[in-house]
Amino acid sequence: MLSPRQLFFENLAQTSFSPIAIEIESASGCWLHSPDGKSFFDLIAGVSVSNIGHNNPRVVKAVKDQINKHMHLMVYGEFIQKPQVRLAELLTRYLPDNLNSVFYTNSGSESVEGAVKLSRRYTGRHEVISFNNAYHGSTIGALSIMGNEEMKRAFRPLMPSVSFLEFNRVDDLDAITSATACVIIEPVQGEAGVILPEDGFLQQLRDKCTQTGTLLIFDEIQTGFGRTGKMFAMDLYEVVPDVALFAKGFGGGMPLGAFVSSREIMSSLCNDPVLGHITTFGGHPVSCTAGLASLEFIIEEKLERNAINNGRRFKQLLDHNLIKDVRGEGLLMSVELESAEMVKKVISIALKKGVVTDWFLFNENCIRISPPLIITGEETEFACRILQESMDEV
């Protein structure tokens, strides 16, 4: 009988030739536990997914209760299902007034695909603008608006009529015209190494889109649900998009995404053709139940405040001569070192010491810090100590 490790390499398609490849049997809070009794502190929360921690008891109970009622019933949008409507009501209560219509998906990439499709249908235009070093997913449409040629080259030809601007370069906004269907942007660029918007940039982008009748899409897939110290990054920067995208932390550990817009804009998918956008499993009742329990937990526990407090603590404690910069909002942070080689060494040493972290797709000089938002001050101190010990060994 082959071991789980052997089966992992034998039967699972791999995304790289060097996966982390540690076996995890259980998880709780900020910790991952292997069958041999070793525990690992999760400093990346499954890449900003497990905002409320692993195996959150509230979510587990809600999921069990829902499974005892029903799972999948019908393709999305046909039956009234309480988990879907209750989550949509609570979500829109915390969004700007114009973001009041929710279309559920299974993932972030699907949210991106749906939003781009929506913008083309509503505006009657086809041009799409994104930003260099943006990450929006890896399906063909989402890949087409990814701002990194190395990730796209092998899969061309991709979706046409896509162009790219430089993040934080105001002069580039003149490229947005009355022919532009949508501009899609991460309010904080994640895989670029947590690049923050400069003062006024997002507002000037908003103004330009309003002037040209272009839909502004905020990709809040990494920044949503308390991660940046506000419920959403749009709250932090006080800029309201026409469409918002969610996934990752939305489902409380279950697969769930959404694109959200106004009822007027979203209704354009209902005709010419009817069923203009459909999904089988989007808004799965178990995922929506988990998402509702997760969102309620974030609100009641005020996890965005914990994100602010422990984000500040990370910045205060991470003090090492190898560190060039520590930047971020809340608990979406990057630690910049001298080189990618140095980053990989630190990550490898930290893993041996029991801390799981990572780098960024488009900035390999940086270490990712995006732990569960329930992280305590003591756990923050522990993670910083291990990172600095690992830098000492480098």
C-alpha positions as CSV (number, residue, x, y, z in Angstrom):
1,M,0.0,0.0,0.0
2,L,1.5,3.3,-1.0
3,S,1.7,6.1,1.6
4,P,-0.3,9.3,1.3
5,R,2.9,11.1,0.3
6,Q,3.6,8.6,-2.5
7,L,0.0,8.8,-3.7
8,F,0.2,12.6,-3.6
9,F,2.9,12.5,-6.2
10,E,1.6,9.5,-8.1
11,N,-2.1,10.5,-8.6
12,L,-2.5,14.2,-8.0
13,A,-1.7,16.6,-10.8
14,Q,1.1,19.0,-9.6
15,T,1.2,22.7,-9.9
16,S,5.0,22.8,-9.6
17,F,8.0,20.4,-9.2
18,S,8.5,21.6,-5.6
19,P,5.3,21.6,-3.6
20,I,5.6,22.0,0.2
21,A,4.4,18.4,0.5
22,I,3.8,18.2,4.2
23,E,0.8,16.0,5.2
24,I,-1.9,17.7,7.3
25,E,-4.3,15.6,9.2
26,S,-6.1,18.3,11.2
27,A,-6.1,22.0,11.8
28,S,-7.4,24.4,14.4
29,G,-7.2,28.1,14.8
30,C,-3.9,29.2,13.3
31,W,-2.3,25.8,13.5
32,L,-1.9,22.8,11.1
33,H,-1.2,19.3,12.6
34,S,0.6,16.5,10.8
35,P,0.0,12.7,11.5
36,D,3.4,12.5,13.2
37,G,2.4,14.9,15.9
38,K,4.2,18.0,14.5
39,S,2.4,21.3,14.4
40,F,2.9,24.2,12.0
41,F,1.8,27.8,12.5
42,D,-0.1,29.0,9.4
43,L,1.2,32.4,8.5
44,I,-0.7,32.6,5.2
45,A,-4.2,31.2,6.1
46,G,-4.3,29.2,2.8
47,V,-3.5,32.5,1.0
48,S,-6.0,34.8,2.8
49,V,-8.8,32.1,2.9
50,S,-9.0,31.1,6.5
51,N,-9.8,34.5,8.0
52,I,-11.7,33.1,11.0
53,G,-9.1,30.3,11.6
54,H,-9.1,26.6,10.7
55,N,-12.0,24.4,11.8
56,N,-13.9,27.3,13.4
57,P,-16.5,25.7,15.7
58,R,-19.2,28.1,14.6
59,V,-18.8,27.2,11.0
60,V,-18.5,23.5,11.6
61,K,-21.8,23.5,13.5
62,A,-23.5,25.5,10.9
63,V,-22.3,23.2,8.1
64,K,-23.4,20.1,10.0
65,D,-26.8,21.5,10.6
66,Q,-27.2,22.4,6.9
67,I,-26.1,19.0,5.7
68,N,-28.8,17.5,7.8
69,K,-31.3,19.6,5.9
70,H,-30.1,19.4,2.3
71,M,-27.2,19.9,0.0
72,H,-27.4,20.7,-3.7
73,L,-31.0,21.0,-5.0
74,M,-31.0,22.8,-8.3
75,V,-28.8,24.9,-10.6
76,Y,-28.2,28.4,-9.1
77,G,-31.0,31.0,-9.4
78,E,-34.1,28.8,-9.6
79,F,-35.0,27.7,-6.1
80,I,-35.3,30.0,-3.0
81,Q,-32.7,28.7,-0.6
82,K,-32.4,30.2,2.8
83,P,-28.6,30.0,3.1
84,Q,-28.2,32.0,-0.1
85,V,-30.7,34.7,0.6
86,R,-29.6,35.2,4.3
87,L,-25.9,35.5,3.3
88,A,-26.7,37.9,0.4
89,E,-28.8,40.1,2.8
90,L,-26.0,40.3,5.4
91,L,-23.3,40.9,2.8
92,T,-25.1,43.7,1.1
93,R,-25.9,45.3,4.4
94,Y,-22.1,46.0,4.8
95,L,-21.6,47.1,1.2
96,P,-22.4,50.5,-0.4
97,D,-26.0,51.0,-1.4
98,N,-25.3,50.4,-5.1
99,L,-23.8,47.0,-4.5
100,N,-27.1,45.2,-3.7
101,S,-27.3,42.3,-6.1
102,V,-25.2,39.2,-5.5
103,F,-24.4,36.5,-8.1
104,Y,-22.7,33.5,-6.4
105,T,-19.8,31.6,-7.9
106,N,-17.5,28.8,-6.8
107,S,-14.2,30.7,-6.8
108,G,-12.4,34.0,-7.4
109,S,-11.6,33.2,-11.0
110,E,-15.3,32.5,-11.7
111,S,-16.1,35.9,-10.0
112,V,-13.7,37.6,-12.4
113,E,-15.1,35.8,-15.4
114,G,-18.6,36.8,-14.5
115,A,-17.8,40.4,-13.8
116,V,-16.0,40.9,-17.1
117,K,-18.9,39.2,-19.0
118,L,-21.3,41.4,-17.1
119,S,-19.5,44.6,-18.0
120,R,-19.4,43.7,-21.7
121,R,-23.2,42.9,-21.7
122,Y,-24.2,46.0,-19.8
123,T,-22.1,48.6,-21.6
124,G,-22.2,47.0,-25.1
125,R,-18.4,47.6,-25.2
126,H,-15.6,45.0,-25.4
127,E,-12.4,46.7,-24.3
128,V,-11.1,45.7,-20.9
129,I,-8.3,47.4,-18.9
130,S,-6.3,45.8,-16.1
131,F,-2.9,46.6,-14.4
132,N,0.6,45.3,-14.7
133,N,1.4,42.8,-12.0
134,A,-2.3,42.2,-11.3
135,Y,-3.4,38.7,-10.4
136,H,-7.1,37.8,-11.1
137,G,-7.0,34.0,-11.6
138,S,-5.9,31.4,-14.1
139,T,-8.9,30.5,-16.2
140,I,-8.5,31.8,-19.8
141,G,-10.5,35.0,-19.3
142,A,-9.0,35.8,-15.9
143,L,-5.5,34.9,-17.3
144,S,-6.1,37.3,-20.2
145,I,-6.3,40.2,-17.7
146,M,-3.4,39.0,-15.5
147,G,-0.7,41.6,-15.6
148,N,2.3,39.2,-16.0
149,E,3.4,38.0,-19.4
150,E,5.5,35.1,-18.0
151,M,2.4,33.4,-16.6
152,K,0.5,33.9,-19.9
153,R,2.9,33.3,-22.7
154,A,2.5,29.5,-23.0
155,F,-1.3,29.8,-23.2
156,R,-1.8,32.4,-26.0
157,P,-3.8,33.4,-27.9
158,L,-6.0,34.8,-25.1
159,M,-9.0,37.1,-24.9
160,P,-8.5,40.1,-27.2
161,S,-9.1,43.8,-26.5
162,V,-7.3,43.8,-23.2
163,S,-4.7,46.5,-22.3
164,F,-2.7,47.2,-19.1
165,L,-1.8,50.3,-17.1
166,E,0.7,50.9,-14.4
167,F,-0.7,50.8,-10.9
168,N,-0.4,54.2,-9.2
169,R,0.4,56.1,-12.4
170,V,-2.2,58.7,-12.8
171,D,-1.2,59.7,-16.4
172,D,-2.1,56.2,-17.6
173,L,-5.7,56.8,-16.7
174,D,-6.1,58.7,-20.0
175,A,-6.2,55.3,-21.7
176,I,-9.7,54.8,-20.3
177,T,-12.2,56.0,-22.9
178,S,-15.9,55.7,-23.9
179,A,-14.9,52.5,-25.7
180,T,-13.8,50.8,-22.4
181,A,-16.2,48.3,-20.9
182,C,-14.5,48.0,-17.6
183,V,-11.4,48.6,-15.6
184,I,-10.6,45.8,-13.1
185,I,-8.2,46.5,-10.3
186,E,-7.1,45.1,-6.9
187,P,-7.4,48.0,-4.5
188,V,-4.2,46.6,-2.9
189,Q,-2.1,44.6,-5.4
190,G,-1.6,41.2,-3.8
191,E,0.8,39.1,-5.8
192,A,2.8,42.1,-6.7
193,G,4.0,42.1,-3.1
194,V,1.3,44.1,-1.4
195,I,1.5,47.3,-3.3
196,L,-0.7,50.0,-1.7
197,P,-2.5,52.6,-3.7
198,E,-1.0,56.1,-3.5
199,D,-3.1,58.9,-2.1
200,G,-5.9,59.8,-4.5
201,F,-5.1,57.2,-7.2
202,L,-8.2,55.1,-6.7
203,Q,-10.4,58.1,-6.5
204,Q,-9.0,59.5,-9.7
205,L,-9.6,56.1,-11.3
206,R,-13.2,56.2,-10.0
207,D,-13.7,59.7,-11.5
208,K,-12.3,58.7,-14.9
209,C,-14.6,55.6,-15.1
210,T,-17.6,57.8,-14.2
211,Q,-16.7,60.3,-16.9
212,T,-16.4,57.6,-19.6
213,G,-19.3,55.4,-18.5
214,T,-16.9,52.6,-17.7
215,L,-17.6,50.0,-15.0
216,L,-15.1,50.0,-12.3
217,I,-14.5,46.5,-10.9
218,F,-12.7,46.0,-7.5
219,D,-11.2,42.6,-7.1
220,E,-11.5,42.2,-3.3
221,I,-10.8,38.5,-3.4
222,Q,-7.7,38.8,-1.2
223,T,-8.6,42.1,0.6
224,G,-12.1,41.3,1.7
225,F,-13.7,40.4,5.0
226,G,-11.5,42.2,7.5
227,R,-8.1,41.4,5.9
228,T,-7.0,45.0,5.5
229,G,-8.4,46.3,8.8
230,K,-11.7,47.2,7.3
231,M,-14.5,44.9,6.2
232,F,-13.5,45.7,2.6
233,A,-10.6,47.7,1.1
234,M,-13.2,50.0,-0.6
235,D,-14.1,51.1,2.9
236,L,-10.4,51.7,3.8
237,Y,-9.9,54.0,0.7
238,E,-13.5,55.3,0.5
239,V,-13.9,54.6,-3.1
240,V,-17.1,52.8,-4.4
241,P,-16.8,50.5,-7.4
242,D,-19.6,49.5,-9.8
243,V,-18.8,45.8,-9.3
244,A,-17.1,44.0,-6.4
245,L,-15.5,40.6,-6.5
246,F,-15.3,38.2,-3.5
247,A,-14.0,34.7,-2.8
248,K,-11.2,33.3,-0.6
249,G,-12.2,34.4,2.9
250,F,-15.9,34.6,1.8
251,G,-16.7,31.0,2.4
252,G,-15.3,30.4,5.9
253,G,-13.1,27.6,4.5
254,M,-15.6,26.3,1.9
255,P,-15.5,27.1,-1.8
256,L,-17.5,30.3,-2.4
257,G,-17.2,33.4,-4.5
258,A,-19.4,36.2,-5.8
259,F,-19.6,39.2,-8.0
260,V,-21.8,42.0,-6.7
261,S,-23.3,45.0,-8.5
262,S,-26.5,47.0,-8.7
263,R,-29.8,45.4,-9.5
264,E,-29.9,47.5,-12.7
265,I,-26.5,46.4,-14.0
266,M,-27.0,42.8,-12.9
267,S,-30.4,42.5,-14.6
268,S,-28.7,42.8,-18.0
269,L,-27.8,39.1,-17.6
270,C,-31.4,38.1,-17.5
271,N,-32.3,38.8,-21.2
272,D,-30.8,38.8,-24.7
273,P,-30.1,36.0,-24.0
274,V,-32.1,34.7,-21.1
275,L,-29.8,32.8,-18.7
276,G,-26.9,35.0,-19.8
277,H,-24.8,33.7,-17.0
278,I,-25.4,30.5,-15.2
279,T,-23.7,28.1,-12.8
280,T,-24.5,24.7,-11.4
281,F,-22.8,24.8,-8.0
282,G,-22.4,28.5,-7.4
283,G,-24.0,29.5,-4.1
284,H,-24.0,25.9,-2.9
285,P,-26.2,25.9,0.3
286,V,-23.4,24.3,2.4
287,S,-20.9,26.9,1.3
288,C,-23.4,29.8,1.8
289,T,-24.1,28.4,5.3
290,A,-20.4,28.4,6.1
291,G,-20.1,31.9,4.5
292,L,-22.9,33.3,6.7
293,A,-21.5,31.8,9.9
294,S,-18.1,33.2,9.0
295,L,-19.3,36.7,8.2
296,E,-21.3,36.8,11.4
297,F,-18.2,35.7,13.3
298,I,-16.1,38.4,11.7
299,I,-18.7,41.1,12.6
300,E,-19.3,40.0,16.1
301,E,-15.7,39.4,17.0
302,K,-14.6,42.6,15.3
303,L,-11.8,40.8,13.5
304,E,-10.9,43.8,11.4
305,R,-9.7,45.5,14.7
306,N,-7.5,42.5,15.5
307,A,-6.1,42.8,11.9
308,I,-5.1,46.4,12.6
309,N,-3.6,45.7,16.0
310,N,-1.6,42.6,15.0
311,G,-0.6,44.2,11.7
312,R,1.0,47.0,13.7
313,R,2.6,44.4,16.0
314,F,4.2,42.6,13.0
315,K,5.7,45.9,11.8
316,Q,7.0,46.8,15.2
317,L,8.6,43.3,15.9
318,L,10.0,42.5,12.5
319,D,13.4,44.3,12.8
320,H,16.3,42.6,11.1
321,N,19.2,43.8,9.0
322,L,18.1,41.5,6.1
323,I,14.7,43.3,5.9
324,K,14.4,46.1,3.4
325,D,10.7,46.9,4.0
326,V,7.6,45.7,5.8
327,R,4.4,47.0,4.2
328,G,0.7,46.3,4.1
329,E,-2.7,47.1,5.5
330,G,-4.0,45.1,8.4
331,L,-2.9,41.5,8.1
332,L,-2.2,41.6,4.3
333,M,1.5,42.3,4.5
334,S,4.9,41.6,2.8
335,V,8.4,41.5,4.2
336,E,10.9,42.5,1.5
337,L,14.4,41.0,1.6
338,E,17.4,41.5,-0.7
339,S,16.7,38.6,-3.2
340,A,14.4,35.7,-4.1
341,E,17.1,33.3,-3.1
342,M,17.2,34.8,0.4
343,V,13.4,34.6,0.7
344,K,13.3,31.0,-0.3
345,K,16.0,30.1,2.3
346,V,14.1,31.9,5.0
347,I,10.9,30.2,4.0
348,S,12.6,26.8,4.1
349,I,14.2,27.3,7.5
350,A,11.0,28.7,9.0
351,L,9.1,25.6,7.8
352,K,11.6,23.3,9.6
353,K,11.0,25.5,12.7
354,G,7.2,25.0,12.4
355,V,6.0,28.2,10.5
356,V,4.4,28.0,7.1
357,T,4.8,31.1,4.9
358,D,5.3,31.8,1.2
359,W,6.4,34.4,-1.4
360,F,4.4,36.2,-4.0
361,L,3.9,35.2,-7.6
362,F,5.1,38.5,-9.1
363,N,7.5,39.6,-6.3
364,E,9.7,36.7,-5.2
365,N,11.8,39.1,-3.0
366,C,9.0,39.3,-0.5
367,I,7.7,37.0,2.3
368,R,3.9,36.8,2.6
369,I,2.2,37.5,5.9
370,S,-1.5,36.9,5.9
371,P,-2.4,34.8,8.9
372,P,-5.9,34.0,10.1
373,L,-7.4,37.2,11.5
374,I,-7.9,35.5,14.9
375,I,-4.2,35.5,15.5
376,T,-3.3,36.5,19.1
377,G,-0.5,38.9,20.2
378,E,1.4,35.9,21.6
379,E,1.2,34.1,18.3
380,T,2.3,37.2,16.4
381,E,5.4,37.4,18.6
382,F,6.1,33.7,18.1
383,A,5.8,34.0,14.3
384,C,8.1,37.1,14.3
385,R,10.7,35.3,16.5
386,I,10.8,32.3,14.1
387,L,11.1,34.5,11.0
388,Q,14.0,36.5,12.6
389,E,15.7,33.3,13.8
390,S,15.4,32.0,10.2
391,M,16.9,35.2,8.9
392,D,19.8,34.8,11.4
393,E,20.5,31.4,10.0
394,V,20.6,32.8,6.4
